[in-house]
Amino acid sequence: MNESEFNQKVDDTLTAVEDILDDAETDIDFINNGGVLTVICENKSQIIFTRQTPVKQLWLAARSGGFHFDYSVDTDSWIRDSDGATLNAVLSEVFTEQAGEQFSFEL
């Protein structure tokens, strides 16, 4: 995957997360600034997505830790580099733990 394709995948993923949060009837806010998506939970904690272009990874920072995801062309999904968990599964866990909200992420 070249840099342009990587950036497009990140942009598409962040837009999909924003759409899911927009459609939810919650008090979760978000700010997308320069490719960094900051989600602000009702309890004021934050979940932060950042693109890491040099290593072609999407990083997620949450209370439970920092996670790095590689894009798998074979499965058309973001896969955590430490254990192979999908971004969808990790996001569901993170939002349940941190925001007390349950979302179904199909990114």
Secondary structure, 3 states (H helix, E strand, C coil): CCHHHHHHHHHHHHHHHHHHHHHCCCCCEEEEECCEEEEECCCCCEEEEEEEHHHCEEEEEECCEEEEEEEECCCCEEEECCCCCEHHHHHHHHHHHHHCCCCCCCC
